[in-house]
Amino acid sequence: MSSVMPENPEASADGSRFSRPTASHSHGHRLFHILIPWATTAGVVFAWYVATATGTPGFFPSPQQVVAAAGDLNAEGLLWPSIGVSLARVGAGLAMGILVAVPTGLLAGSSRLGYIFLDKPAHMLRAIPFNALSPLLIIAVGIGEGMKVTLIAIGVFGPLYVNLRDGVRAIDPKLLEFARAYHLRRRTVFTQILLRGTLPSFMTGLRFGLTVAWIALVTCETVNSQNGLGYILARSQQFSRTDQMVLCIVAYAVLGLVSEGLVGLLERVALPWKK
């Protein structure tokens, strides 16, 4: 007795059809998710253009005026060096904050004694507005780069510490029981369970820490600074250059977006199992 095969191999037993995702469909879906956020951003810029074109002249600068202000600062030789200095300060403060927050958070999360000795001082430091520390830091280390980097590091420390501490405490206890049962070495437990288990929390803390770093940068660069985006912002406020003020705000937004993209790339590399 011969069996009759359906003409369409994609037909199911009850006669219904289902479509398999093709490569072009997957590519189009991915392209859609990439372009839509940029389309909404372009919509915001267009709304800004329309609002300034129909609003009161001179009250708020138009996108064309902001672009012209960027050209003026570039011709003055101030724009790109200031962006470079601000990036260097954020990078140095972020590195210092990570160096302090990682061991502190791991100890407070994994050790009862570490929690007792470290958690309350860390929370008190996190609760203090970091801009309130700037006068004290100026007296302690001066108005140079040390004060600026330290202030950024203090701002970065809080989010990283809390996320790392909670990340360690959220590790499944069964994994530690498994490690004890099989007498795994301490190095293996530290690298394969502790560090890998806290990586998602670390990435979350890093995102929040970067946001705080850019906020702290504005605080420290507007205090007795001769370069950086904060210096341009303070100078433009002094001379009522709203076009340069908005340019600095846009620069902060773009740099924050770039740093977020870099963290997302690092997360995809460090956490390949996380979709």
WOHU-V508911 format. One record per helix or strand of 3 or more residues. SS is the DSSP state (hx for helix, st for strand). FROM is the first residue (numbers start at 0). LEN is the number of residues. If there is no record, write none. Layout:
BEGIN
SS	FROM	LEN
SS	FROM	LEN
END
This chain:
BEGIN
hx	22	32
hx	62	13
hx	78	32
hx	111	16
hx	129	12
hx	144	25
hx	172	9
hx	185	36
hx	228	10
hx	241	29
END
